Amino acid sequence: MSNDPFAQLKVIQREGWSLFAPLEAVTTATAAELVRHARIRAGQFVLDVGCGTGVGALTAARAGAKVCALDLSPVLIQHGRQHAALAGVEIEFSEGDVEALPYLDSTFDVVISQFGHMFAPRPDVTIAEMLRALKPGGTIAFSTWPPEHYVGQMFALVGKFIPPPPGAARRRNGATPTSSASGSAMP
């Protein structure tokens, strides 16, 4: 039995995210921007957290990085593997939970997440895991929808009417963290 208070929510998310694949095309441009912003270069060890279909991971691998990619959905991981094979790049894809990364401490030069990490129920746990896997002096960079833009406003509206799971963080505007996150990078 799992000690994770969000285990049931994650089972639901795992199934729900399997439907995301047709929307991957809308993340291609932002993946290139994220990789550029994180200054990913050849030879770096990169982790893509909440990788979805692997668009960010693929972009980093095409820049010459050695990439691991993790997502909750095995369906999306399979899409990512197919994309990597088509592109002729090696990416180590793993099914897993962003709140319990299966990597050793201080493993990666860069940790990225393109719209993935923000859907975990506990942002503090997720960011702590991302930082744990990051080498000292490494870079963490992520993409999210700003709260003032359409998708951010939609999440804020939904967050007002659907209560977060018990124990999940709530933002000051009443929305859950998944609905009002903003992007950042720390060199």
C-alpha positions in Angstrom: 0.0 0.0 0.0 1.3 3.4 -0.9 2.0 6.1 1.7 1.3 8.8 -0.9 -1.9 10.7 0.0 -2.4 11.5 -3.6 -2.0 7.9 -5.0 -5.6 7.7 -6.2 -5.4 11.2 -7.8 -2.3 10.1 -9.6 -4.0 7.0 -11.0 -6.7 9.3 -12.4 -4.1 11.7 -13.8 -2.1 8.8 -15.3 -5.2 7.7 -17.3 -6.3 11.3 -18.1 -3.0 12.4 -19.5 -3.0 9.5 -21.9 -5.4 11.6 -24.0 -2.9 14.5 -24.4 -0.9 13.1 -27.4 -2.9 14.9 -30.1 -2.1 18.2 -28.5 1.7 17.8 -28.5 2.0 19.9 -31.7 1.1 23.1 -29.7 4.2 22.5 -27.4 6.8 22.3 -30.2 7.7 26.0 -30.4 7.7 26.4 -26.6 10.1 23.3 -26.3 12.6 25.1 -28.5 12.3 28.2 -26.4 12.7 26.3 -23.2 15.8 24.5 -24.4 17.3 27.8 -25.6 16.4 29.5 -22.3 18.0 26.8 -20.3 21.1 27.0 -22.5 21.2 23.3 -23.1 24.2 22.2 -25.0 25.9 19.1 -26.3 27.2 16.7 -23.6 25.1 18.0 -20.7 23.0 15.5 -18.7 19.4 16.7 -18.9 16.2 15.5 -17.1 12.8 16.4 -18.6 10.2 16.1 -15.8 6.6 15.4 -16.8 7.9 15.0 -20.3 4.5 14.0 -21.9 5.3 12.9 -25.5 8.9 14.0 -25.1 8.9 17.2 -27.2 11.2 19.0 -24.8 13.4 15.9 -24.3 13.6 15.4 -28.1 14.6 19.1 -28.6 17.3 18.8 -25.9 18.6 15.5 -27.4 18.8 17.1 -30.8 21.0 19.8 -29.3 23.4 17.0 -28.3 22.4 16.6 -24.6 22.2 13.2 -22.9 18.5 13.1 -21.9 16.4 11.2 -19.4 12.6 11.9 -19.6 10.0 10.9 -17.1 6.2 11.0 -17.2 3.3 9.5 -15.2 1.6 8.2 -18.4 2.9 5.1 -20.1 0.9 6.0 -23.2 2.8 9.3 -23.5 6.1 7.6 -22.8 5.4 5.3 -25.7 4.8 8.3 -28.0 8.0 9.8 -26.8 10.0 6.6 -27.6 8.5 6.5 -31.1 9.4 10.2 -31.7 13.0 9.6 -30.5 13.3 6.6 -32.8 12.0 8.6 -35.8 14.4 11.5 -35.0 17.3 9.1 -34.5 18.2 10.3 -31.0 18.7 8.4 -27.7 16.5 9.4 -24.8 16.0 7.2 -21.7 12.3 7.4 -21.1 10.8 6.2 -17.8 7.4 6.0 -16.3 7.3 7.7 -12.9 6.1 10.3 -10.5 7.6 13.8 -10.4 7.1 13.8 -6.6 9.4 10.8 -6.3 12.0 11.0 -9.0 13.9 7.7 -9.5 17.3 9.4 -9.9 20.3 9.8 -7.6 21.0 13.2 -6.0 23.0 15.7 -8.1 22.8 13.7 -11.3 21.7 16.3 -13.9 23.3 19.5 -15.3 19.9 20.7 -16.3 16.4 19.8 -15.2 13.5 21.1 -17.4 9.8 20.7 -17.4 7.5 21.9 -20.2 4.0 22.2 -18.7 4.4 18.9 -16.8 5.6 19.5 -13.2 2.9 22.0 -12.6 0.2 19.4 -12.5 1.6 17.5 -9.5 -0.5 18.1 -6.4 2.3 19.4 -4.2 4.6 21.9 -5.9 6.9 22.1 -2.9 7.6 18.3 -3.2 7.9 18.4 -6.9 10.4 21.3 -7.0 12.4 19.8 -4.1 12.7 16.6 -6.1 13.8 18.5 -9.2 16.4 20.4 -7.2 17.6 17.1 -5.5 18.3 15.6 -8.9 20.1 18.7 -10.1 23.9 19.1 -9.7 25.0 22.0 -7.6 25.2 25.1 -9.8 23.0 23.4 -12.4 20.0 24.9 -14.2 16.4 24.4 -13.6 14.0 25.8 -16.2 10.3 25.2 -16.9 7.4 26.4 -19.0 4.0 27.2 -17.5 1.1 29.3 -18.6 1.1 32.8 -17.1 -2.0 33.4 -15.0 -2.9 36.5 -17.0 -3.0 34.5 -20.3 -6.0 32.5 -21.6 -4.9 29.0 -20.3 -3.9 30.5 -16.9 -7.2 32.3 -16.6 -9.1 29.1 -17.6 -7.3 27.1 -14.9 -8.0 29.9 -12.3 -11.7 29.8 -13.2 -11.9 26.0 -12.9 -10.0 26.2 -9.6 -12.7 28.4 -8.2 -15.3 25.8 -8.7 -13.5 22.5 -8.2 -11.9 22.1 -4.9 -8.3 20.8 -4.8 -7.7 17.3 -3.5 -7.2 17.3 0.3 -3.7 18.4 1.2 -3.0 20.1 -2.1 -1.7 23.6 -2.0 -4.0 26.5 -2.9 -2.9 29.9 -4.3 -4.1 33.2 -3.0 -6.5 33.7 -5.9 -8.3 30.5 -5.0 -6.8 28.4 -7.7 -4.7 25.3 -7.3 -1.0 25.6 -8.2 -1.7 23.9 -11.4 -3.8 26.8 -12.5 -1.6 29.8 -11.9 2.0 28.8 -12.2 4.5 31.0 -14.0 7.8 30.1 -15.6 11.3 30.7 -14.3 14.9 29.6 -14.6 17.7 29.7 -12.2 21.2 29.5 -13.6 
